[in-house]
Amino acid sequence: MSESSPPKHGLAETLGIPRALFWAFVGQLLFMVGDGVEAGYLDTYMLHHGHTQGFVNEMFTFYGITVMIAAWFSGPLSDLMGPKKVMWLGLILWTILEVGFLSLGLGPNSGPMILLFYTLRGFAYPLFAYGFLVWIAAATPTAMLGSAAGWFWFSFSAGLPTLGSQFARFAIPEIGELRTFWCSLGLVIIGGLVALLFTHEPTGKKRLLPDHVPTKDIFFGSMSIMWREPKTLIAGIVRVIDTSSEYAFLAIMPAFFVDHLGFSLGQWLNLLSLIFLSNILFNLVSGMVADSLGHRFVVAVFGGIGGFIAIPLFYYVPLWFPGNFWAVAAAGIFYGATVAAFVPLSGLMPQICPREKAAALSILGLGAGASTWVGPAVVAGCEAVFGPGMQYVIWTFAVIYLASAGMTMALTISPEARRYSEEAAARGESTPAVGH
């Protein structure tokens, strides 16, 4: 953010939102609501229309791979053409590929077209969302980076899957499943246009790296940064750990609660809603707290050590208090909060590598995408090594989260990075003085 930026006296800054990016946050929320409409029922829709569980698993696996690739590409592409153009690319791709997915895939119920267009659409939303995250890092003062990252993840997860699934819940009885998919397209387009047409912050409009840096160096640099600056690799691993347990638990916990513990399906869904609500709210809280207590401290203590405590509690509390929904809900809310405590990583990475913010953040995007399959892989690995048994999975994840606390403490900001940021701030460039 340049010296010509308006003074920070408005409501947006009070809440921790960079004023120049306010409408981009609003648009991001609407975009992710549209993207999340399908989250609650696409799998059952496919099964009810004659597709096998194996086909559905294959579809989601390929989709996860393209999401992971695009999450990494968002960084170097932002360096090359500017974050705003990357977001435009994501919006246009989502629109075109969703039209193909619905009109050539789901409409005629063509398996090959469904698989093709859904896999390709995985490239779209990460370009929009993570391109915006790069824009936030490039244009936000360090003192606000934690809270701005919190608002990013709030808008991201409030839409996908929370509000998107709720939209589907009310729309399907009124207009049917297929038309609800078409509504998601409208929400995405509206959200994307709000974000891109109403946001005029100048940093995101331009290439982030100097013109003399070759394109091949930009893309290679977004991978080589992991060994040139090993802290980015460590942060990427921590980011993988962050949501790995979520994806694992979505696969194994429904059967544990419903079949083993005797909870009704409705109780499990209500519990899941409380966990996601806790996660959304604490996305904001952890970002704001990090601006005061320090990014590393919040991630290591509340995220890593907190997860080490919360994950076993989420398993043992329903065994200790059979049938007590609110005791289990308290443990679930605590667990959702600890997952949210990793949010300040998005504010810490640009401080560790202030010269290559987009490349550093692309590693976090890569980690976020990888967590979708690492979580289930940990479950499979525990079963292969220890045999069946939830307690082995639970304690494996607990130890992994504890290890993440130690890894996070290694994410220090070098004197050179501090000096670069301070000099950039003195020149009135968008990289401000380094804080925590």
N, C-alpha and C positions, 0 to 999 in steps of 0.2 A: 504494500500500500504506500503510495507516494506521499510527500509532504503536503501536496495540494488537496489531500483527502479532507472531507469535512470533519470537524471535531467530534469526538465521541460523546455526545450528550443525549442521543435519542434512545427510545425504548429498545430498539434492536440491540444496540451496544450494551445496554444495561442487562439484557438477557444473554449476552455473549454471542450475538449474531453480528458478523460484519455487515454494516448498513448497506454497502454497495452490492452485497450478495443476497440480500433479503429475499427478493423474488425468485432467485435461483433455488433457495431452500424450499420455498412454497412449491415451485414447479417440480423439484425433486420428489417431494412428498406425493404429489398427484401422479407423477410418472411411476413411482414404485407401487402405489395403490393399484394402478392399472396392470403392472407387471405381476402383482401378487394375486390378482383375481383368480387365476387358475390353480393357485397353490393348494387349495383345500379340496379340489374335486377333479383335477385332470386325470389322476391315476384311476379313480373309480369310473369316470366317464369312459376311459379307454377299455377297462375291463367289461363294462356293461355293453360295449359296442363290439364285442367279439374278439378283442385282442388278449393275448396271454400275459400272465404276470412276467414271464421272461422277456417278452417284447417291451413291456412297460419299463422294466429294469434297464434294459438295453438303451431305451430312449433317454431315460434320465441320466444314465452313465455318460453317453455321448454329449448330452447337453452340459453336464458338469465339466467335461473336458474343455469344451469350447468356452464356457464361462471362465475357467481358469486361465486359458490362453489370452482371452480378451482383457482380463483383469491386468495381466502383465503388460499387454500392448498399450494400454491406456497411458502408461507413463512415457515411453519413448515417443508415441504419437503426439502427446501434449508438448513434449520438448520440441518436436519437429514442426508442428503446425499451430500450436496453441490449444489450451483446454477447451475453449468454446467451440472450435471446429470439430474437435473430437466428440463433444457432446452432440453436435449437429449430426455427425456421422452415425452415432449410436441411435439417435432418434429416427433418422431416415431408414437405417437398416432394420430397426425393430418394426417400423410401419410396413415396409415392403415384405419382409419375411413373415410377419404375422398375417398379412393378407394372403400370402401363399399357403401358410399353415392352415388357415381356416377355409379358404375357398378350394384349394386343391388337395388338402389333407383331411381335416376333420369333416368337412362338408360331405364329400363323396366317400368318406371312411376308407381312404387309401393308405394302407400301412407304409409303403415305401415313401410316399410324399409326406406323410406325418413325420417319419423318422428324418427325412432330409431337411425339411423346413424347420422342425423344432431344434435339431442339432445346430443348424446354421444360425437360428435366432439366439442361441447362446452367446454369440459374439456381440450382440447388440447392447443389452442393458449395462454390462460392465463398462463399455466405452462411455456411455452417458454418465453413469454413477461415479466411476472412479476417475473419469476425466474431471468431473466436478470436484472430487476430493483433491486432485492436483491443483485445481484453480484456487480452492480454499487455502492450500498450503502456500501457494505463490503470492496470494494477495492479502493474507491475514497477519496482523502483528503477532509476534510470539506470545505476548501477554494474553492474547485471546485464542491461541491455537487449540488449547485443550477444550474450551467450551465450544468453539466452532466445530471441532471434530465430534464433540458430543451431539451437537445439533445435526451434523451430517448423519451419524448413525441413528439418531432418533428418527429423522425423516426417512431413512432407508428402511429400518426395521418396522416402523409404524405402518409403512405401506406394504412391505413384503416380509411376512405374510399376513400381518394382523388385520389392517383395515381392508386389504384386498379380499381376504377370505370372508370378512363380514359383509362386504359389498355383494359377493357371490351368494352368500346365505340369504340375503333379502331379495336379490334380483332373480335367482333361479325360479322360485315359485311363481313369479309374475310373468317372466318372459321366456323361460326355458334355458337349458344349459348352453346350447350353441349360441343363442343371441347374447347371453351373458359374456361369452368369449369375445364377441364383437364389441360389446361395451368396453371391455378392457382396452381394446385398440383406441377407442375414443378418449379414454382417460389418459392413456400414455401420450397421445398427440397433444391434448390440452395441457398436460403437465410440462411436456417438453417445450411447447411454444411459450408458456408462461415464463419458464426458466430462461429461455434464450432470447426472447424478444423484449422482455422487461428488464434485463440485467445488462448494464452498460459499463461495468467495471473494466478498465482498459487492459489490465495485466493479462486477463484470459484471452484477449483477442489476438495476441501476438505469439510468435514462436518464443519459447522460454530459453533456449540455448542460442548462443551467437551464430550468425549466418555461416561463419567459417568452419563450424563443426560439421563434418560430413555425415550424411544420413546413416551410413553403415556404422560409424562410430557411436551414434546415438543409440542404435538398437543393440549393438554389442555392449555398449556401456551399461545398459539396463540389466544385462546379465553379469558382466564382469565386475560390477560394483559389489557383488557378493564376496569376491575374493580380494578386490582392491580395498574394500572397507568391510571387514568381516562382521562388524556390528550389525550391518544390514541383514546378513544371513541369520544372525542370532535373532534379530527382531522378526524376521520372516518365520522362523521356527516357532517363536512365541505366538505369533499370529495364527499359525496352524493349530497350536494347542488350544487357543482361545475358544473356538467354536467346534472343535473336534468332538467334544463330549455331547454337544447339542445334537449333532447328526447321528451319533451313536445311540443316544437315548431315544430319539424319534423312532429308531428301528427296533429297540428292545424293550423300552419301558411300557408301551401300551399292553403288551402281553403280560408283563410282570404285574401291573396294577389291576388289569381286568381279569385275567385268567388265574393268576396266583393269589392275589390279595382280595379278590372279590369286589373291587370297585366297579361301579357301572360305567359304561362307555361315556355317559354324560358327565359323570364325576371326573373321569380322566380328561375329557376335553375342557372342562372348567378349570381343572388344575393346570393344563397346558396354557390356557388363556392367561391365568394369573402369572405364570412363569414369564411369558412373553411380555405382559404388561410391566412386570418388574424390570425386565431387561430394557424395555424402551425407556422407562422413566430414569433408570440409573445410568443409561447412556448419557443423559444430560448431566446428572449429578456428578458422575465420575470425571467428566470433562471439566466441569467447573471447579471441582475440588482439586484437580490436577494443576490448574492454574495457580492455586495457592500453596499446595503441599508439595508439588513437584510431580512430573509425569512418571518417572521411574518408581517413586514411592507408591503411588496409587496402583500401578500395574502389578508391582511385586507383592505388596502387602494385601491389598483388597482383591486382586485378581489371582495371583499365584497361590499365596497362603490361604486366602479366602476360599478358593476352589478346592484346595486340599482338605478343608474342613467341610465345605458345603456338599461335595459330591457323596461322601459316605453318609452324611446326614439324610440326604435325599433318598438313600436306599434303606437306612436303618430305622428312621423315624416311623414309616408305616408298619414296620415289623414290631417296633416297641409299643406303638399305639394303634392297634388294629381297628380299622374302621373310622378312625378320627380324621375326618377330612381336613379340618382346619390346622391340625398339627402338621399334617403332610404339606398343606398349602404354605405354611410358614417356612418349612424347609425348602420348598420349591421357589418361593419368592427370594429367599436368601441365595439359592443357587443362581437364579436369573440375574441377581445383582452382581455376583462375582464374575459372571461372564461379561457383563457390561463394564466391569472395572478395567478391562484391557483396552478400552476406547482410547485412552491417552497415547497409545502407541502411534496413532495417526498424527498426533501433535509433536511427538518426540522425534520421529524419523526426519522431518525437515530440519530439525535443529542439529542432528548428528551429521547430516550431509547437506548443508545449506547451498552448496554449489550445484548439487544434483538432486533437487527435491523430487522431481518427477520419477527419476530412476529409483530413488529410495522407496518412494511410495508404491511403485510398481511391484516391488518385492512383497510388500504387505498385501497387495491385491493377489499376487500369486499364492501367498500363504492362505488368504481367505478362501480362494478357490480350492486349494489342496485339502483344506479341512473337511470338505464335503465327502471325500473318499477316505481320508486318513482315519476319521472317527470309526466308521464301519470296519475298516481294516484292523484297527486295534481290537475290536470285538472278535473278529475272525481269528486274529493271532492269539488272543487269550484262550479261545476255545481249542485251538490247535495245540497249545503248549500245556494248559492246565486242565483241559476238558470242560464240559458244560458247567456253568455256575456263575451266577450274577456277581457274587462277591469278588471274584478274580478280576472281572472287568472294572468294577467299581474302584478297587484299590489300585489297579494299574493306572487308571485315569487320575486318581488322587495323587499318586507319586509323580506322574507326569506334570501335573499342575504345580506341585511343590518344586520340581526341577525348573519350571518356567520362572519361578520367583528368583532363583539364583541366576538364571540366564539374563533376566531383566536388569539385575544390578550391574551387569557388565556393560549396559548401554549408556555409557557416560559420554558427555559432550567434550570433545577435545578443545584445548586452548586455541588451536588454529581455527576450528569451526566457530568458536565464540568470536574470535578476532575478525573473521571474515564477515560475520553477521553484523557486528558493531560497525565495521567500515562501510558496509552496504547501507546501513541505516543512516550513517553520517552523510552519505552521498544522496540520500533521499530515495534509495531504491526500495523495491518491495520487500526485500529481506530485512527484517528489523533486528534490533539487538536481541541476543539470546538471553532468555530468562532462566527458567528452571531446567 
